[in-house]
Amino acid sequence: MRNNVQVLGKGQSLIMFAHGFGSTQAVWQAQVQAFAETHRILLFDHVGAAGGNLAAYSPYRYASVEGYAADMLEVLEAVDARDVIYVGHSMSGMVGLLAGLARPELFRGMVFISSSPRYLNAPGYVGGFERADLDALYASMEADFGAWASGFARAVVGSSATPELAESFARSLGSLRPDVALGVARVIFEADLREKVPKLSLPTWILQPRSDLAVPREVGSYLAHHLPQGQLVVVDSEGHLPHLTSPGQVNAILAEILSEL
């Protein structure tokens, strides 16, 4: 299968963990260790990520977030998954949103970690980026992808990350094929899924770091306000990958959420 699917753990309840841009399923190691004794764990890699099947990447299929949502639904059907507790980081929050809208009967609830429906600022909306910011980001990726990946990775992991974790994420991001990475980045940063947000009827928790270079706290508040069953939980962590840099806090929050579902 193109998504390198793994099903681990014990128990009846199934948690699906979905990684963000620049990561692979390996980023969930701390969560697997925390929950595999009590839950089944479903892991996969997005096409285009370092752990996925790069030969399956198509700029046409993955020209929008919908392509990744279709993949995710295929993964769930392949393992006959139902009553899924979904945990998606960054881009995968919105992948889960679209999957939940298409097939709500497959899910029990959702957790979005550092996720955004729109990265560009707009009248009355704070996304965190101006057009000039994104144009500069794309230009940097095209000019020297290795240098961009190293600098961007260290910036987004934030001060809560150890030097080792920052270096690990920089290697993961830098291992992407540059043209694929640029294509995925454009899909993520140019998307506007705000009109979809109020349509998701599933219980949804938004885990928002105290400080996140990529997703400001206003975005977490926006999601919590517009999701019919949205709840905002602020993680006392700085950086875009709190499940990696502050796993104890995130695992404690996930455990409480699981107890409510």
Number of C-alpha atoms within 10 A of each C-alpha: 10 18 21 15 17 12 15 15 17 14 12 10 17 24 28 20 22 27 25 23 19 21 25 21 22 14 19 18 12 16 18 21 11 17 19 17 13 13 18 20 23 24 22 23 24 27 22 24 26 19 20 20 16 17 9 13 16 14 13 8 14 20 15 18 21 17 17 22 22 16 19 23 19 13 20 16 12 11 12 9 17 14 15 21 22 24 22 23 26 22 26 28 25 28 26 26 27 25 21 23 15 14 10 17 12 19 21 19 23 25 24 28 29 29 27 30 26 22 24 19 13 12 5 6 13 18 22 20 18 13 12 8 12 17 11 11 17 16 14 16 19 15 11 11 21 19 13 19 24 18 12 18 22 19 17 19 26 20 15 19 21 12 11 9 16 22 16 16 24 24 17 21 25 21 17 22 14 17 13 18 22 18 17 22 19 17 16 22 17 16 18 16 14 15 9 15 21 15 15 20 16 19 16 25 24 26 24 29 26 16 19 21 16 19 26 22 20 15 22 27 17 19 24 21 15 16 20 16 16 25 18 18 18 17 20 15 23 21 27 30 27 27 24 22 21 19 18 15 15 24 18 12 17 19 13 11 16 14 8 8 11
